[in-house]
Amino acid sequence: MSFCDLAPDYVRAIAPYQPGKPTSELARELGLEESGIVKLASNENPLGVSPKAAQAMRAVFDGLARYPDGNGFELKRALSRRFGVPMDGIVLGNGSNDVLELAARSFLAPGLSAVYSRHAFAVYPLVVQAIGAQGIVVPAREFGHDLGAMARAVRPDTRIVFVANPNNPTGTFIAGPELETFIAGIPQHVLVVLDEAYNEYLEPQYRYDGIGWLKKYPNLMITRTFSKVYGLAGLRVGYALAAPGVADLMNRVRQPFNVNSLSLAAAAAALDDDAFMRESYQLNRRGMAQLVAGLDQQGLEHIPSYGNFVTFKVPGAAEIFRKLLHAGVIVRPIASYDMPDHLRVSVGLESENARFLGALRQALA
């Protein structure tokens, strides 16, 4: 028996999360020029970093020899003002993935369970399994959440229900009234984790006041990220909004300096960069229309998306993915989400979207 065999069975059984392939890795593997590679695999903002965030990072650069503010006071104050929530109801994380793990560490344990949908974000089963709790996977309905089935799946030992809205990787969306009815019907001993990583990409007619629900439902927690519309994926900063008691428990298991100084400064500034957010939103709407039209022209079925990516069905998805890589275009295979016949492509710049569509056409020829 090796030393590693002494680790808990549930840890040794974890299949590690597979991120989107970096451009540098593809360049090394295939001998391509990295500058000519188009990466549309990780739902990043093709506009780059918010100008206000870039300026804020430069301002704190000389202080990097010091530890960051372990409580993230300035960012919490900015979030509190922006959303009208108390500062003691905010938890900061090294990306929203970190916040999801903090929720699992705070409320799950061996012998307890969590509910999530099939085809939902891969981090949910990872954080549940890492704790030794049981994951209850509810079959999807048209690639999205079947809220009725999820509510029925809740057991006496259930402590968390994960809901992504919009959902990654399928892009599906749950209307506000339906979602609130679901939350209202979940027992008080279950924390509803509402993952809104792509909330800022919703068109006005689909937006709902989930943050306002926090006052009505003490077992609700909302998670968001600065990695998408704010353009700060490389800095890894996210947050949760919850009842102060919930936030207090999560902060007890949070590492003291889990968000670095650059991230804290950049996120607070990006939150106030409304012009950059508007530009990012409009670019995404145009790019989504471009991608959908191109997929339609090639006769490929896609799932209507409310995020900054679109998932489409393609014959021989694994082989098409390989051919796209050789053409210098990186998209995301999602066989690990039990969708082996689909690929996911992020919205890029107009030229990047066109490059993908052209490469896809050649791969299918």
C-alpha positions as CSV (number, residue, x, y, z in Angstrom):
1,M,0.0,0.0,0.0
2,S,1.3,3.4,-0.9
3,F,0.9,6.5,1.2
4,C,-1.6,7.9,-1.3
5,D,-3.8,4.9,-0.7
6,L,-4.4,6.3,2.8
7,A,-6.3,9.3,1.4
8,P,-10.1,9.1,1.7
9,D,-11.8,7.1,-1.1
10,Y,-14.0,10.0,-2.1
11,V,-10.9,12.2,-2.7
12,R,-9.1,9.5,-4.7
13,A,-12.2,9.1,-6.8
14,I,-12.3,12.7,-7.9
15,A,-11.8,13.4,-11.6
16,P,-9.9,16.7,-11.7
17,Y,-11.5,19.7,-13.4
18,Q,-10.3,20.1,-17.0
19,P,-10.0,23.8,-17.9
20,G,-10.0,25.2,-21.4
21,K,-6.7,24.6,-23.2
22,P,-4.3,27.6,-23.0
23,T,-3.0,29.1,-26.2
24,S,0.6,28.5,-25.0
25,E,0.0,24.8,-24.6
26,L,-1.6,24.4,-28.0
27,A,1.3,26.3,-29.6
28,R,3.8,23.9,-27.9
29,E,1.9,20.8,-28.9
30,L,1.3,21.6,-32.6
31,G,4.2,24.0,-33.3
32,L,1.8,26.9,-34.0
33,E,2.4,30.6,-33.6
34,E,0.7,31.5,-30.3
35,S,-0.2,35.0,-31.6
36,G,-2.3,33.4,-34.4
37,I,-4.3,31.1,-32.1
38,V,-7.9,32.1,-31.3
39,K,-9.1,30.9,-27.9
40,L,-12.9,30.7,-27.5
41,A,-13.0,28.0,-24.9
42,S,-13.3,29.6,-21.4
43,N,-16.0,32.3,-21.7
44,E,-13.6,35.1,-21.2
45,N,-14.2,38.8,-22.1
46,P,-12.7,39.4,-25.6
47,L,-12.4,43.1,-24.8
48,G,-9.8,42.4,-22.1
49,V,-9.5,44.3,-18.8
50,S,-11.7,47.2,-17.7
51,P,-9.6,50.4,-18.1
52,K,-10.5,51.5,-14.6
53,A,-9.4,48.2,-13.3
54,A,-6.1,48.4,-15.1
55,Q,-5.5,51.9,-13.6
56,A,-6.4,50.7,-10.1
57,M,-3.9,47.8,-10.4
58,R,-1.1,50.2,-11.4
59,A,-1.9,52.3,-8.3
60,V,-1.3,49.5,-5.9
61,F,1.6,47.8,-7.6
62,D,4.2,49.3,-5.4
63,G,2.5,47.9,-2.3
64,L,2.7,44.2,-3.4
65,A,5.4,43.5,-0.7
66,R,2.6,43.8,1.9
67,Y,-0.2,41.3,2.6
68,P,-3.6,42.3,1.1
69,D,-6.5,43.4,3.3
70,G,-7.7,40.0,4.6
71,N,-11.2,41.4,5.0
72,G,-11.4,43.1,1.6
73,F,-13.0,46.2,3.2
74,E,-12.9,48.4,0.1
75,L,-14.3,45.8,-2.3
76,K,-17.0,44.8,0.2
77,R,-17.9,48.5,0.6
78,A,-18.1,48.9,-3.1
79,L,-20.3,45.8,-3.4
80,S,-22.5,46.9,-0.5
81,R,-23.1,50.3,-2.1
82,R,-23.7,48.8,-5.5
83,F,-26.3,46.2,-4.5
84,G,-27.7,47.6,-1.2
85,V,-26.6,44.7,0.9
86,P,-24.8,44.7,4.3
87,M,-21.1,44.3,4.3
88,D,-21.3,41.5,6.8
89,G,-23.4,39.5,4.3
90,I,-20.5,39.4,1.7
91,V,-17.9,36.7,1.2
92,L,-15.0,37.2,-1.1
93,G,-13.3,34.4,-3.0
94,N,-10.5,33.5,-5.3
95,G,-13.0,33.4,-8.1
96,S,-16.6,32.2,-7.5
97,N,-15.3,28.6,-7.5
98,D,-13.6,29.4,-4.2
99,V,-16.9,30.7,-2.8
100,L,-18.7,27.6,-3.9
101,E,-16.1,25.5,-2.1
102,L,-16.5,27.6,1.0
103,A,-20.2,27.0,1.0
104,A,-19.6,23.2,0.7
105,R,-17.0,23.3,3.5
106,S,-19.4,25.2,5.7
107,F,-22.5,23.2,5.3
108,L,-21.7,19.7,4.0
109,A,-20.0,16.7,5.6
110,P,-19.9,12.9,5.1
111,G,-23.5,11.6,5.5
112,L,-25.1,14.8,4.1
113,S,-26.1,15.5,0.5
114,A,-26.4,18.2,-2.1
115,V,-28.6,18.5,-5.2
116,Y,-27.6,19.8,-8.6
117,S,-28.7,19.3,-12.2
118,R,-27.2,17.1,-14.9
119,H,-25.2,19.2,-17.3
120,A,-24.6,21.9,-14.6
121,F,-21.3,23.5,-13.7
122,A,-18.6,20.8,-13.0
123,V,-17.5,22.5,-9.8
124,Y,-20.7,21.5,-8.0
125,P,-19.9,17.8,-7.9
126,L,-16.3,18.5,-7.3
127,V,-16.8,20.5,-4.1
128,V,-19.4,18.1,-2.9
129,Q,-17.3,15.0,-3.4
130,A,-14.2,16.6,-1.9
131,I,-16.1,17.0,1.4
132,G,-17.2,13.4,1.3
133,A,-20.9,14.3,0.9
134,Q,-23.2,12.7,-1.6
135,G,-24.2,14.4,-4.8
136,I,-27.8,14.0,-6.0
137,V,-27.8,14.5,-9.8
138,V,-31.3,15.4,-11.2
139,P,-31.9,14.7,-14.9
140,A,-32.0,17.8,-17.0
141,R,-35.0,19.1,-18.9
142,E,-34.1,20.3,-22.4
143,F,-30.5,20.7,-21.2
144,G,-31.6,23.0,-18.3
145,H,-32.7,22.7,-14.7
146,D,-35.9,20.7,-13.9
147,L,-36.7,22.7,-10.8
148,G,-39.7,20.5,-9.9
149,A,-37.6,17.4,-9.9
150,M,-34.8,19.1,-8.0
151,A,-37.2,20.2,-5.3
152,R,-38.5,16.6,-5.0
153,A,-34.9,15.3,-4.8
154,V,-34.3,17.2,-1.6
155,R,-33.9,14.8,1.4
156,P,-33.7,15.3,5.1
157,D,-29.9,15.0,4.9
158,T,-29.7,17.6,2.0
159,R,-28.0,20.8,3.0
160,I,-27.3,22.6,-0.4
161,V,-29.1,22.9,-3.7
162,F,-27.0,24.4,-6.5
163,V,-28.7,26.3,-9.3
164,A,-26.9,28.1,-12.1
165,N,-28.8,30.8,-13.9
166,P,-27.8,31.1,-16.8
167,N,-26.3,27.7,-16.7
168,N,-22.9,26.7,-17.9
169,P,-22.2,24.9,-20.2
170,T,-25.6,24.8,-21.8
171,G,-26.6,28.5,-21.6
172,T,-30.1,27.8,-20.4
173,F,-32.1,30.2,-18.3
174,I,-34.8,30.1,-15.7
175,A,-37.3,33.0,-15.5
176,G,-37.4,35.0,-12.3
177,P,-40.9,34.1,-11.1
178,E,-40.3,30.4,-11.7
179,L,-37.0,30.6,-9.9
180,E,-38.4,32.5,-6.9
181,T,-41.3,29.9,-6.5
182,F,-38.7,27.2,-6.4
183,I,-36.6,29.0,-3.7
184,A,-39.7,29.7,-1.6
185,G,-40.5,26.0,-1.6
186,I,-37.1,24.7,-0.5
187,P,-37.0,23.7,3.2
188,Q,-35.3,26.1,5.5
189,H,-32.6,23.6,6.4
190,V,-31.3,23.7,2.8
191,L,-29.1,26.5,1.4
192,V,-30.0,27.4,-2.1
193,V,-26.8,28.5,-3.9
194,L,-27.8,30.6,-6.9
195,D,-24.8,30.9,-9.2
196,E,-25.2,34.0,-11.3
197,A,-21.8,34.1,-13.0
198,Y,-23.4,35.2,-16.3
199,N,-26.1,37.4,-14.9
200,E,-24.7,40.6,-16.4
201,Y,-25.2,39.2,-19.9
202,L,-29.0,38.9,-19.5
203,E,-31.1,41.1,-21.8
204,P,-33.3,43.6,-19.9
205,Q,-36.5,41.7,-20.4
206,Y,-35.0,38.6,-18.6
207,R,-33.5,40.3,-15.6
208,Y,-34.9,39.7,-12.1
209,D,-34.1,41.0,-8.6
210,G,-32.5,38.0,-7.1
211,I,-30.5,40.1,-4.7
212,G,-33.8,41.5,-3.4
213,W,-34.8,38.0,-2.5
214,L,-32.1,37.8,0.1
215,K,-34.3,39.7,2.6
216,K,-37.1,37.2,2.1
217,Y,-35.2,33.9,2.1
218,P,-32.4,33.5,4.7
219,N,-31.4,30.2,3.1
220,L,-30.5,31.9,-0.2
221,M,-27.0,32.6,-1.3
222,I,-26.0,34.3,-4.6
223,T,-22.6,33.9,-6.1
224,R,-21.1,36.1,-8.8
225,T,-17.7,36.6,-10.5
226,F,-15.5,39.3,-11.9
227,S,-14.1,36.8,-14.5
228,K,-16.7,37.3,-17.2
229,V,-18.2,40.6,-18.1
230,Y,-15.7,42.5,-16.0
231,G,-12.7,41.0,-17.8
232,L,-10.7,39.9,-14.8
233,A,-10.5,36.1,-15.3
234,G,-6.8,36.0,-14.7
235,L,-7.1,37.7,-11.3
236,R,-9.6,35.2,-9.9
237,V,-12.0,37.2,-7.8
238,G,-15.6,36.4,-7.0
239,Y,-18.1,36.9,-4.2
240,A,-21.2,35.6,-2.4
241,L,-24.1,37.6,-1.0
242,A,-26.0,35.9,1.8
243,A,-27.5,36.3,5.2
244,P,-24.9,37.6,7.7
245,G,-25.0,34.3,9.6
246,V,-24.3,32.3,6.5
247,A,-21.5,34.7,5.5
248,D,-20.0,34.5,9.0
249,L,-19.7,30.7,8.8
250,M,-18.1,30.8,5.4
251,N,-15.6,33.4,6.5
252,R,-14.6,31.1,9.4
253,V,-13.3,28.5,6.9
254,R,-12.0,31.0,4.3
255,Q,-8.3,31.5,4.1
256,P,-7.2,34.9,5.5
257,F,-5.7,36.3,2.3
258,N,-7.6,34.4,-0.4
259,V,-8.0,37.5,-2.6
260,N,-4.8,39.3,-3.5
261,S,-4.2,43.1,-3.5
262,L,-4.3,43.5,-7.3
263,S,-7.6,41.6,-7.5
264,L,-9.2,43.6,-4.7
265,A,-8.3,46.9,-6.3
266,A,-9.2,45.9,-9.8
267,A,-12.5,44.4,-8.8
268,A,-13.6,47.5,-6.9
269,A,-12.7,49.7,-9.8
270,A,-14.3,47.4,-12.4
271,L,-17.5,47.4,-10.5
272,D,-17.7,51.1,-11.2
273,D,-16.8,51.0,-14.9
274,D,-20.3,51.1,-16.4
275,A,-19.0,52.2,-19.8
276,F,-16.9,49.1,-20.1
277,M,-19.7,46.9,-19.0
278,R,-22.1,48.4,-21.6
279,E,-19.5,47.9,-24.3
280,S,-18.9,44.3,-23.2
281,Y,-22.6,43.6,-23.1
282,Q,-23.3,45.0,-26.6
283,L,-20.3,43.2,-28.1
284,N,-21.6,40.0,-26.7
285,R,-25.1,40.5,-28.1
286,R,-23.6,41.2,-31.6
287,G,-21.2,38.2,-31.3
288,M,-23.9,35.9,-30.2
289,A,-26.0,36.8,-33.2
290,Q,-23.0,36.3,-35.5
291,L,-22.3,32.8,-34.0
292,V,-25.9,31.6,-34.1
293,A,-26.4,32.8,-37.7
294,G,-23.2,31.0,-38.7
295,L,-24.2,27.8,-37.0
296,D,-27.6,28.0,-38.6
297,Q,-26.0,28.4,-42.0
298,Q,-24.0,25.3,-41.5
299,G,-27.1,23.4,-40.4
300,L,-25.9,22.8,-36.8
301,E,-28.3,22.6,-33.9
302,H,-27.5,24.8,-30.9
303,I,-29.0,25.4,-27.5
304,P,-30.4,28.9,-27.1
305,S,-27.9,30.7,-24.8
306,Y,-28.3,33.5,-22.3
307,G,-24.6,33.8,-21.5
308,N,-21.5,34.7,-23.5
309,F,-21.1,31.3,-25.2
310,V,-23.2,28.9,-27.3
311,T,-23.3,25.1,-27.1
312,F,-23.9,23.3,-30.4
313,K,-24.3,19.7,-31.5
314,V,-22.0,18.4,-34.2
315,P,-21.3,15.0,-35.7
316,G,-18.1,13.5,-34.4
317,A,-17.6,16.3,-31.9
318,A,-14.2,15.0,-30.6
319,E,-12.8,14.8,-34.1
320,I,-14.1,18.3,-35.0
321,F,-12.5,19.6,-31.8
322,R,-9.2,18.1,-32.9
323,K,-9.4,19.6,-36.4
324,L,-10.2,23.0,-35.0
325,L,-7.1,22.8,-32.8
326,H,-5.0,22.1,-35.8
327,A,-6.5,25.2,-37.4
328,G,-5.5,27.2,-34.4
329,V,-9.0,27.6,-32.9
330,I,-9.7,26.4,-29.4
331,V,-13.3,25.7,-28.3
332,R,-14.5,23.5,-25.4
333,P,-15.3,19.8,-25.6
334,I,-18.0,19.0,-23.0
335,A,-18.1,15.2,-23.0
336,S,-17.3,15.5,-19.2
337,Y,-20.7,17.1,-18.8
338,D,-22.3,14.0,-20.3
339,M,-22.6,15.8,-23.7
340,P,-20.2,14.0,-25.9
341,D,-21.9,15.2,-29.1
342,H,-21.6,18.9,-28.3
343,L,-19.0,21.6,-28.3
344,R,-19.1,25.0,-26.6
345,V,-17.8,28.1,-28.1
346,S,-17.3,31.5,-26.3
347,V,-18.3,34.7,-28.0
348,G,-15.2,36.5,-29.2
349,L,-14.4,39.6,-31.2
350,E,-16.1,39.8,-34.6
351,S,-12.9,38.6,-36.4
352,E,-12.5,35.7,-33.9
353,N,-16.0,34.5,-34.4
354,A,-15.5,34.6,-38.1
355,R,-12.3,32.7,-37.8
356,F,-14.1,30.0,-35.8
357,L,-17.0,29.7,-38.2
358,G,-14.6,29.4,-41.2
359,A,-12.5,26.8,-39.4
360,L,-15.6,24.9,-38.5
361,R,-16.8,24.9,-42.1
362,Q,-13.5,23.4,-43.2
363,A,-13.5,20.8,-40.4
364,L,-17.0,19.6,-41.5
365,A,-16.1,19.5,-45.2
